[in-house]
Amino acid sequence: MALLCGFRERVSKGATMVSLKEGTIVDIKDLRVMIVEDQQDVRAMVRNMLTELGITQIFEAPDGREGLTFLDAAMDMVDVIICDW
C-alpha cells in the first residue's frame, strides 16, 4: 500500500500523466490496474481510491493464483498491479 499512497500523493498535487516505463507516458485515467488482495473489503477500498483518481479500468483477483491466471490470458490488459504480500 505504500506505493499506492505515494502514487496518490503525486496525483493529488495535480499530475495527470504517469510514466510506466522509459519512454511510455500514460494519462492516469487510462491506466489499467489489477488489484490482487484476499480481503474483499480491502479490494473495495483500493478500487474506490482508484476510482476517485479517475481510473475506470480496474480488474480484481482474490488471490495470487487467480491473478496469474488472468495475466496469462490477458497480460497486455494490465499496466499496474497492486497486491498485498
Secondary structure, DSSP 8 states (H G I E B T S, - for coil): -HHHHHHHHHHHTT--EEEEETTEEEEGGG-EEEEE-S-HHHHHHHHHHHHHTT--EEEEESSHHHHHHHHHHHGGG-SEEEE--
